[in-house]
Amino acid sequence: MKIVTDRAANLTAAEEEKHQITVAPLYIQFPEGEVDSSTLEPDDFYQRLIAMKPVIPTTALPSSGFFSELFEKIAQSGEKILSLHLSSGLSGTIESARLGAEQAENADVTIFDTKTLSGGQRFQVLAASMAAKAGWGLEKIVERLEQIRDQVEVVYSLDTLEYLEHGGRIGRVQSLLSSLLSIKPVIHVDHSDGKYSTVGKARTLARTLQEIAAHLEEIYGDEPLWATILHGQLAKEAEDLASLLKDRLTVDRSEILRVTPVLGVHTGPGIVGVAVMPISLIGDIAP
């Protein structure tokens, strides 16, 4: 079985190669032209983003024709395809993939809505790949993905909402705008519809890290966890959050990653957050 996803999954190059995952491109549209986001290094991109203000670039997704051709090409090997994409509540990517699957008459494609993005999407993609390599059937893999989807939590804070607002991804976070001023929101991806909503707020980013830890502690208690901390250009805050989570939660596995540029368009460089899931959900499939 071949696993397909998109650039919003925040996979590292090493993970893509190790697990042989096909990653569909997502594009950033600068005033001077469109760029495949995978060609951009995070720091170069964020410096460019800052230098462009007040202009903010936009993003674009692959066409259904792109996905149709991709699926047909993979199908030539005789493999079934499981294609996992960022939340339908935040992007039209999955609908494009779904239409592409319908057009690919010779491909056996299952489309799965992760209802999340970034680290939360990454967990599901890696789990699907590991389960497929372990010989699991499609039905069993999808059942496990649904469990992960229900139990993963993606939560983060931003130093400004201007990028999220410009990209139209602000959703239920909008209620904060009238009182923002110097207030930093704590935002998560809602499991019910895969859209953003607020779970807290604080006057400083340092305080939002405490809010994030408290939010996760309430959800998971002392359950052993896999935590992926993510940031744009807030390396110190990311390290602080990693330490805080290890102090307050049972973190069995963790890493710090950079937010992929195609997501950074909608957050700006001032983002820090984490994706968390119970490690038991991959304990029987991780190599």
C-alpha positions in Angstrom: 0.0 0.0 0.0 1.3 3.4 -0.9 0.8 6.3 1.5 0.2 9.8 0.0 -0.1 13.1 1.8 0.6 16.8 1.3 3.2 19.3 2.4 1.1 20.4 5.4 2.0 17.2 7.1 5.3 18.7 8.3 7.3 15.6 7.6 11.0 15.8 7.6 13.0 14.8 4.5 14.4 11.9 6.4 10.9 10.6 7.3 9.7 10.9 3.7 12.6 8.9 2.5 12.6 6.3 5.3 8.8 5.6 5.0 8.7 6.1 1.2 5.8 8.6 1.5 4.6 10.5 -1.6 4.0 14.1 -0.7 1.9 16.3 -2.9 3.1 19.9 -3.3 1.4 22.9 -1.9 2.3 26.3 -3.4 3.1 29.8 -2.1 2.0 32.6 -4.4 4.4 35.5 -4.1 3.8 38.7 -6.1 6.6 37.7 -8.5 5.2 34.1 -9.0 4.2 30.8 -7.6 6.8 28.6 -5.7 6.6 25.0 -4.6 6.8 25.4 -0.8 9.1 22.4 -0.5 11.9 24.3 -2.2 12.0 27.0 0.6 14.2 26.8 3.8 12.2 27.9 6.9 14.5 30.8 7.9 14.9 32.1 4.3 11.1 32.0 3.9 10.3 33.7 7.2 12.9 36.5 6.6 11.3 37.0 3.2 7.8 37.1 4.8 8.9 39.8 7.2 10.6 41.8 4.5 7.4 41.7 2.4 5.1 43.4 4.9 2.5 44.7 4.6 2.1 42.4 1.6 1.3 38.8 2.6 1.6 35.9 0.1 -1.2 33.4 -0.4 -1.2 29.6 -0.9 -2.5 27.3 -3.6 -3.2 23.6 -3.8 -2.7 21.0 -6.5 -5.4 20.5 -9.1 -7.6 17.4 -9.3 -5.8 16.7 -12.5 -2.5 16.6 -10.7 -3.8 14.1 -8.2 -5.4 12.0 -11.0 -2.1 11.7 -12.7 -0.3 11.0 -9.5 -2.7 8.2 -8.5 -2.6 6.7 -12.0 1.2 6.6 -11.9 1.3 4.9 -8.5 -1.4 2.4 -9.6 0.9 1.1 -12.3 2.8 -0.7 -9.6 -0.4 -2.5 -8.6 -0.4 -0.9 -5.2 -3.5 0.4 -3.4 -3.3 4.0 -2.3 -4.2 5.6 1.0 -4.2 9.4 0.7 -4.3 11.4 3.9 -4.7 15.2 3.8 -4.9 18.3 5.9 -8.2 19.2 7.4 -11.2 19.8 5.1 -12.1 22.5 7.6 -9.0 24.5 6.7 -8.2 23.7 3.0 -9.7 22.4 -0.2 -6.7 20.0 -0.7 -8.6 16.9 0.2 -11.5 17.7 -2.1 -9.0 18.1 -4.9 -7.5 14.7 -4.0 -11.0 13.2 -3.9 -11.9 14.5 -7.3 -8.5 13.3 -8.6 -9.2 9.8 -7.2 -12.6 9.7 -9.0 -10.9 10.7 -12.3 -8.1 8.0 -11.8 -10.1 5.1 -13.2 -7.2 2.6 -12.8 -6.3 3.5 -9.3 -7.7 2.1 -6.0 -7.6 5.1 -3.8 -8.9 5.7 -0.3 -9.1 9.3 0.8 -8.8 10.1 4.5 -9.5 13.5 6.2 -7.0 13.9 9.1 -9.1 16.8 10.4 -5.9 18.4 11.5 -2.6 19.6 10.1 1.1 19.9 10.8 2.3 17.6 13.6 -1.2 16.1 14.1 -1.3 15.2 10.4 2.2 13.9 10.5 1.4 11.4 13.3 -1.4 9.9 11.2 0.8 9.7 8.1 3.6 8.0 9.9 1.2 5.6 11.6 -0.4 4.7 8.3 3.0 4.1 6.8 4.3 1.9 9.7 1.0 -0.1 9.8 1.1 -0.7 6.0 4.7 -1.9 6.3 3.6 -4.2 9.2 1.1 -5.8 6.8 -2.1 -4.3 8.2 -5.1 -4.3 5.9 -6.8 -1.0 4.9 -9.8 -1.4 7.2 -7.5 -1.9 10.2 -5.3 1.0 9.3 -8.2 3.4 8.9 -9.6 2.2 12.2 -6.3 3.1 13.9 -6.2 6.5 12.0 -9.6 7.3 13.3 -8.4 6.6 16.9 -5.4 8.8 16.4 -7.5 11.5 14.8 -9.8 11.5 17.8 -7.0 11.6 20.4 -4.4 13.9 18.9 -4.3 17.5 20.0 -2.7 20.3 18.1 -2.4 23.5 20.1 -0.4 26.7 19.5 0.0 30.4 20.2 0.8 33.3 17.9 2.3 36.7 18.5 -0.1 38.2 16.0 -3.3 37.1 14.2 -2.7 39.2 11.1 -1.4 36.3 9.0 -4.2 34.0 10.0 -6.8 36.6 9.4 -5.3 37.5 6.0 -5.4 33.9 4.9 -9.0 33.4 5.9 -8.2 30.6 8.2 -9.2 32.3 11.4 -12.6 30.6 12.0 -13.9 30.8 15.5 -10.7 32.6 16.6 -12.3 35.8 15.2 -14.1 36.5 18.5 -10.8 37.4 20.1 -9.9 40.1 17.6 -11.9 42.9 19.4 -10.0 42.3 22.6 -6.6 41.3 21.2 -4.4 44.4 21.6 -1.5 42.8 23.5 -3.3 39.5 24.1 -1.9 36.3 22.7 -4.4 33.5 21.8 -4.1 29.8 22.5 -5.6 28.0 19.5 -6.3 24.4 18.8 -7.8 22.4 16.0 -11.3 21.3 16.9 -11.9 17.6 16.6 -15.5 18.0 15.5 -14.8 19.9 12.2 -11.1 20.4 11.9 -11.3 24.2 12.3 -9.5 26.5 14.6 -10.9 27.6 17.9 -9.5 29.3 21.0 -8.9 27.4 24.3 -7.2 30.3 26.2 -5.3 33.5 26.0 -2.6 35.4 27.9 -0.8 38.7 27.7 2.6 37.2 26.8 3.9 34.3 24.8 5.6 33.0 27.9 2.3 32.8 29.7 0.6 31.0 26.7 3.2 28.2 27.1 1.8 27.7 30.6 -1.7 27.7 29.2 -0.8 25.1 26.5 0.7 22.8 29.2 -2.4 23.2 31.4 -4.7 22.5 28.5 -2.8 19.3 27.6 -2.5 18.2 31.3 -6.3 18.4 31.5 -6.7 16.2 28.5 -4.0 13.6 29.0 -3.2 13.5 32.7 -0.2 11.2 33.2 -0.8 9.2 30.0 2.5 8.5 28.1 2.7 10.8 25.1 4.5 11.6 21.9 5.0 15.4 21.6 6.2 17.2 18.6 7.0 20.9 19.4 6.8 23.2 16.4 7.8 26.8 15.8 8.4 29.4 13.1 11.3 31.5 14.4 10.8 31.1 18.1 13.6 28.6 19.0 13.9 29.6 22.6 10.1 29.5 23.2 10.1 26.0 21.6 12.8 24.8 24.0 10.9 26.3 26.9 7.7 24.6 25.9 9.5 21.3 25.5 11.0 21.6 29.0 7.6 22.6 30.4 5.8 19.6 28.9 8.4 17.2 30.2 7.9 18.7 33.7 4.1 18.5 33.6 3.3 15.6 31.3 4.6 12.1 30.7 6.5 12.7 27.5 8.1 9.4 26.3 9.1 10.7 22.8 9.6 14.3 21.6 11.3 16.4 19.0 11.3 20.0 17.9 10.5 20.8 14.3 10.1 24.0 12.2 6.6 24.8 10.9 6.7 24.2 7.2 6.6 27.4 5.1 3.2 26.7 3.4 1.7 26.7 6.9 3.9 29.6 8.0 2.2 31.8 5.4 -0.9 31.7 7.6 0.8 32.0 11.0 3.9 34.2 10.4 7.2 33.5 12.1 5.8 34.1 15.7 4.2 30.7 16.2 5.0 28.1 18.8 3.0 25.1 19.7 2.8 21.3 19.9 1.1 18.2 18.5 0.5 15.5 21.1 -0.9 12.0 20.9 -0.9 9.0 23.3 2.2 6.9 22.4 0.2 3.7 22.9 -1.5 4.4 19.6 1.7 3.5 17.7 3.2 1.1 20.2 2.2 -2.0 18.3 3.3 -0.7 14.9 6.4 1.4 15.5 9.6 -0.4 14.3 
